[in-house]
Amino acid sequence: MKIDFLYSTDFLAMNAPELGHTCMHLLCTAGEGSFVFNEKCYHIVKNDLVVMPNPTRAKNLAAAPGIEVEWFAADNKFLHSLLPSNNYSIGGSISLNQNPVIKVDDRQAEILLEDFHRLCDRLDDRFHRLCDRLDDRYLLFYREMMGSLCLTMMYDIFELHARRDATDTHSDRTAIIVRQLTDLLATGISRTERDVSYYAKRLNVSTKYLSATVKRVTGHSVSSFIDRATVPILKKYLNDERLSLTQIADRMNFTSLSYFSRYCTKHLGQSPSDYRRSLQPRG
């Protein structure tokens, strides 16, 4: 079963196979533990925050007696759909892939735990058991509510992450290539250009090299970055009632209305028509 949201205090469960599509946000509140990520061992203690897309990549988890953690995992695509394309969700993947541990102070840890607990309070097992019998609008409302709480958490983490990145430099060629890609995507070019080969050509590298480099440096595919940049543009157009679906498909250079509809369904979880209906006031 695919998990959209999960809260836990079990450190050794953070890399469970069913969490492969999620992003893990873990805070150590006492004791110490360790894990291996990208062939490097990380040791965490109190007030260490771990942010890790696809936590199944963490290996050799070890927990000392007395370790206490709290973590919240959420579907990666869901989280990416909440953020604007030029946010740290794109550029920040470089530093998080190289070092997923961020040190915080007591006050910052308190804020993060408040974020976790608000999300945990909304995780209702009874609600999930009834999902098949509930009207789609209520399911949509639930995801919107969770999205709002997740966004608050991500912005709190962004502040901490941005401070760390301000003191970090990535000067090797591979990191520069990834930065150039994210800078290019920040211009909004993915509105009409979504093929990996286009970006490889713009960066004067082969498609194979770009794909391998981005995957190695960030842990994500080039296509995932393109999609992250495109979804906010797509939602902006769909939110504009003056534009028909055909006009949006044309503006975004989709080859057909059916392809446009499939893209929306894949990345928004619903067809463009259903998405627009979800924006209407509920009676």
Secondary structure, DSSP 8 states (H G I E B T S, - for coil): ---SEEEE--GGGTT-GGGTTEEEEEEEEESEEEEEETTEEEEEETTEEEEEESGGG-EEEEE-TT-EEEEEEEEHHHHHHHS-TTSHHHHHHHHHHH--EEE--HHHHHHHHHHHHHHHHH--HHHHHTGGGS-HHHHHHHHHHHHHHHHHHHHHHHHHHHHHHHT----SHHHHHHHHHHHHHHTTGGGT---HHHHHHHTTS-HHHHHHHHHHHHSS-HHHHHHHHHHHHHHHHHT-TTS-HHHHHHHTT-S-HHHHHHHHHHHHSS-HHHHHHHTS---
